[in-house]
Amino acid sequence: MKTFLKIPLFILILSVLSIPAKAETGHDHDTEKHQETSPAEHGDEHGGDEDGGIKLSDTQLKMAGIVVEALRERDLAAEIQAPGEVRLNAYRTTKVTSRITAQVIKRHVTLGERVNSKQVLVTLSSVEMADAQGALMVADREWQRVQKLGAKVISDRRYTGARVAHQLAYAKVAAFGMTRQEISNLLKSADASKANGEFQLLASRAGTVVQDDFIEGAVIEPGYVLMILSDESSLWIEARLTPQQLSQVNQGSIARIQTADGWLTGKITQLHHNLDEDTRTIAARITVANPDDRLHPGEFVEVRLQSSRHQSALAIPETAVVRSPDGDWQIMVEQDKPGEFNGVEVEVKTIINGMAVIEGVPVGTRVVTQGAFFVQSELAKSGFSVHNH
């Protein structure tokens, strides 16, 4: 009898204990499921909305410098597209040559090296220079002797002759390539063994060694180009234009040059007058600053020149157009309420003087013209993939 009573009681106790446990577990599961799938809470966490856009607070708009403007047509100067070639700026380029037959004794700089003005480039030796150096030392001693005696003691002819001979000898070694400092050191030494024909070629300007065509020990003739130095911080672009295109540009017109890292801005400084017989084009010379060596002589580039013709086009600042995740162009459009934004894909027709000519949205659309990248970043954080058209 006791056994019969114990078994039902044990089962009853287990049944009673399990009922609240299941109820509690079921309540937690429903709550967790509700938390995971609540669209309102998900949207609040990312600043998003049901349409896949974002809502930015007034503080965010102010801190990010967000500027929103109504899209409108603008009067833009048309652009002419033309091929161009990068060239050295001849006004900032120097050829290093010897004026007399000489032998290369030592190289002091190498190709691609940046040099300063008056820096030693190469040491040469010449028989002609040795003769000139010896003649200068003789003439200098005579001139010093005559000066000590004075014009009253010696004849005018000797005095004048010594003075002229000294000047000619000095001018000759200077014309051959010796610097004033080298000449001064030679005369101060009063050592005939120093008249060995050696002299140095110095950099006449700061720049980069862009050509270096010689070896030590080589004998070079007068006029042979040992090196070319150029200041590549400023370069020339030779753009080839048809006569019709040339009539639409002027000296001083703005030019944009496309590089691997973006666009550089320059201006037309010279317009050639001769027509190339082969290409039937005329060159427009563009001077452009070259920061960080972005351009290199001999490189072919795309050039866009500001035309005298104007056109009306739907345009926004170039920085207001960004790339969407799938690589298309996209602008940030304000929705019905201020501070609410979404991305809209557009077609960029061209870039004119920093303005992007676009298609795909109507006039009057309120677009982010400053801070588009920040808005796009916030959209990405919200987790939405926007592909609006």
Summary of the structure (lengths in Angstrom):
residues: 389
radius of gyration: 40.3
end to end distance: 82.8
largest distance: 162.8
contacts: 1144
relative contact order: 0.18
helix: 34%
strand: 37%
